[in-house]
């Protein structure tokens, strides 16, 4: 849709979310998600909330920070708009005997009352919502005054941010949709959280993706990671080969391993927002 006043494209967020839901539900994100468990543990420690308070994990995926917070005694609600991912998180919780509430929910329209949670968290999740300003507003709304929001967001210049830029060159995103990596910039975070925050703490972090080889990374992400899986499906064989070569070149830029294996240094921001 085009705004008649400005001439700018107004994204159809509902249609975009439907496609995103299908993308994240394709493949098997859990095989990628479990690799990132350390990020959930690190964020849970950084949150440093009083014991037993209510915490909401938004766009929780298969539950990395959900489990990390529950292990520390918090009363956790795990939410995502992809029910299959929540089911995976539920199975992980059952295996550990953790009592967690799982709720299918849209991060742009959370079904919770204002100020319901002392802590609100998301690791590499809420940043992928198409209406970014709305989802940021929702995080603030459901967080109580004096509570804390904790985020782990990929940076635009880091490996994952550049991976999405690489995908976008061959499979462009919907018109009007902004890069999720904006959540990995201080400017955007301060613009969208600053007015309601007493303090915003931003710590640069690096997560190391470890693989036997560059092609092993591509094979796993092509098979199981929804956005990459869908990108390959959208391309003809020549385009798939071009994307493979582009990804190999990208991995070479960020690979800090020697001897043919891959240790891909992926930068992200650990963000703590203290709500006024």
ABEGO torsion letter per residue (X at the ends): XBBAAAGBBBBBAAAAAAAAAAAAABEBAAAAAAAAAAAAAAAAAAAGBBBGBBBBBBGAEAGAAAAAAAAAGBBBBBBBABAAAAAAAAAAAAAAGBBBBBBBBBAABBBBBBGABABBBBBGAAAABABAAAAAAAAAAABBBGBBBBBBBBBAABAAAAAAAAAAAABBBBBGBBBAAAAABAAAAAAAAAAABABBBBBBBBBBBBBABAAAAAAAAAAABAAAAAAAAABBAAAAAAAAAAAAAAAAAABABBGGBBBBBBBBBBBBBBBX
